[in-house]
Amino acid sequence: MQKDEIITIVSDTINNYLESMSIDNKVHADTKLIGKGSFMQSIDLVNIIIDIESKFRDLGNDISLTSEKAMSSTNSPFLTVETLSDFILNQVK
């Protein structure tokens, strides 16, 4: 699986979630997911993480976005769609 495929899956999953919550935003690779400049609340991110893990499981890739490695990393994988996609790429390799 290539990084651009992962970015597409992550972006589509987030966009589907936002649409289901009537949040009028579209994400792209540099969209902030947490911190200053993010338009989401923490509960949105939790639900999105569950959706992304489920989507990758359906594709045959058992990933964990809530692992100790993700939570204790100095540079959070949840900063942007791209950083999250990089983190996922490392798990599916």
Stockholm file with secondary structure:
# STOCKHOLM 1.0

chainA/1-93         MQKDEIITIVSDTINNYLESMSIDNKVHADTKLIGKGSFMQSIDLVNIIIDIESKFRDLGNDISLTSEKAMSSTNSPFLTVETLSDFILNQVK
#=GR chainA/1-93 SS CCHHHHHHHHHHHHHHHHHHTTCCCCCCTTCBCSSTTCCCCHHHHHHHHHHHHHHHHHTTCCCCTTSHHHHHCSSCTTSBHHHHHHHHHHHHC
#=GC SS_cons        CCHHHHHHHHHHHHHHHHHHTTCCCCCCTTCBCSSTTCCCCHHHHHHHHHHHHHHHHHTTCCCCTTSHHHHHCSSCTTSBHHHHHHHHHHHHC
//
